[in-house]
Amino acid sequence: MGTDFSTVLLGEARRLHPKYDFREGNVITPEHWQGLGMFQAIFAVAVLHHIPETKQQIWVLREAKKHLLPGGFLYLTVWNLWQAKFAQAHLDSLELKKTNKQWVEIPFQAKWKRFCVAFDVASLTEVVTQAGWKIEELFYADREGKRADVLTGENLVCVAK
């Protein structure tokens, strides 16, 4: 089962995987979590960095934990926005950073900017553990999923129980 708030992405998922259940919804609303069921694994890929407030991030992770079967795990990724290629985005977001130093707007297709939270190892650890998860692994990964460092990793990956 998959979920997203993007009708376009869900349409593509349904086209590629017609036998699976895909639901539209916003993870920061209680209604989204009602009736989702229980899962052996929960994959939150490129979700958390789009949720602006730490309180909301923790709430979403706690809700996810409620839907995990015993022995299951969370696989969470956030974009690594500390790569050199995002330096200009951080500079362009200085006004936004007055509200929260982790906030940054990332250009998308030269048309508009996407709001993101620039997590690092410390800030992601804090949010995940405050939500009640025990981190099993936390690492930067390159495009192929191989371990990398903060300067070359595309994503920050967390596996937790």
C-alpha positions in Angstrom: 0.0 0.0 0.0 1.3 3.4 -0.8 0.2 6.9 0.1 1.0 10.4 -1.1 -0.7 13.8 -1.4 0.1 14.2 -5.1 -2.6 13.0 -7.4 -0.1 13.0 -10.3 2.4 10.7 -8.5 -0.4 8.4 -7.3 -1.7 8.1 -10.9 1.8 7.1 -12.0 2.1 4.6 -9.1 -1.3 3.1 -10.0 -0.3 2.8 -13.7 3.0 1.0 -12.8 1.5 -1.2 -10.1 -2.2 -1.7 -10.8 -2.6 -4.5 -8.2 -1.5 -2.4 -5.3 -3.6 0.0 -3.1 -2.7 3.7 -3.3 -4.4 6.3 -1.2 -4.3 10.1 -1.5 -3.8 12.0 1.7 -1.7 14.3 3.8 0.3 12.6 6.6 0.0 15.6 8.9 -3.7 15.1 9.3 -5.3 12.6 11.7 -7.8 11.5 9.0 -5.0 10.3 6.8 -4.0 7.6 9.4 -7.5 6.3 10.0 -8.0 2.8 8.6 -4.5 2.4 7.1 -3.9 -0.9 8.9 -0.7 -2.5 10.2 2.5 -3.0 8.4 5.7 -5.0 8.7 7.7 -2.1 7.2 7.0 1.5 6.6 8.9 3.4 4.0 8.9 7.2 4.3 10.9 8.3 1.3 11.4 12.0 0.8 8.5 13.0 3.1 9.8 14.3 6.4 11.9 17.2 4.9 8.7 18.7 3.5 7.0 19.0 6.9 8.0 22.4 8.3 7.5 22.1 12.1 9.5 19.7 14.4 6.3 19.1 16.3 4.5 17.9 13.2 7.5 15.7 12.2 7.5 14.0 15.5 3.7 13.5 15.4 3.9 11.9 11.9 6.6 9.5 13.1 4.6 8.6 16.2 1.6 7.9 14.0 3.8 5.7 11.7 4.9 3.8 14.8 1.3 3.0 15.7 0.9 1.3 12.4 4.0 -1.0 12.7 3.6 -4.7 13.5 5.8 -6.1 16.2 9.3 -6.7 14.8 8.7 -4.3 11.9 10.9 -1.3 10.9 10.8 2.2 9.5 12.9 3.1 6.5 13.1 6.8 6.3 15.0 9.0 3.8 15.4 12.8 3.7 17.2 14.8 1.0 20.7 15.7 2.0 20.6 19.5 1.4 24.1 20.1 2.7 25.8 19.2 -0.6 27.7 21.9 -2.4 25.1 22.0 -5.1 22.6 23.4 -2.6 24.8 26.2 -1.2 23.1 28.9 -3.3 19.7 27.7 -2.2 20.8 28.2 1.4 22.0 31.7 0.6 18.8 32.5 -1.2 16.8 31.3 1.8 18.4 33.6 4.3 15.2 35.5 5.0 13.4 32.2 5.5 16.2 31.0 7.8 15.4 33.9 10.2 12.4 31.8 11.3 14.1 28.4 11.3 17.8 27.9 10.4 17.0 24.5 8.9 14.5 25.8 6.4 15.5 26.2 2.7 13.7 26.5 -0.6 15.0 24.2 -3.3 14.5 25.3 -7.0 12.5 22.9 -9.1 12.6 22.9 -12.9 13.4 26.6 -12.8 9.7 27.3 -12.3 9.1 27.3 -8.6 10.7 26.4 -5.3 10.0 23.6 -2.9 10.0 24.2 0.8 12.4 21.8 2.6 14.0 21.2 6.0 17.7 20.6 5.7 18.2 17.7 8.1 21.7 16.6 9.2 22.6 13.5 11.3 22.0 15.4 14.7 18.7 16.9 13.8 17.3 13.7 12.2 18.4 11.7 15.2 16.7 14.1 17.5 13.3 14.0 15.7 13.3 10.2 15.2 14.3 9.4 18.9 11.8 12.0 20.3 9.1 10.2 18.3 10.0 7.0 20.2 12.0 5.1 17.6 15.3 3.3 18.2 17.7 4.0 15.4 19.4 0.9 13.9 21.3 2.6 11.1 21.8 6.2 10.1 23.9 7.1 7.1 24.4 9.3 4.0 23.8 7.4 0.7 24.7 8.2 -2.9 22.3 7.7 -5.9 22.9 4.0 -5.9 22.3 3.6 -2.2 26.0 3.2 -1.3 27.3 4.8 1.8 28.6 8.3 1.3 29.4 11.3 3.4 27.6 14.6 4.0 29.3 16.3 1.0 28.5 13.5 -1.6 25.5 11.7 -0.2 22.2 12.4 -2.0 20.1 11.3 0.9 20.3 10.8 4.7 18.9 7.3 5.4 17.5 6.1 8.7 16.4 2.6 9.6 14.6 2.4 13.0 12.5 0.1 15.1 
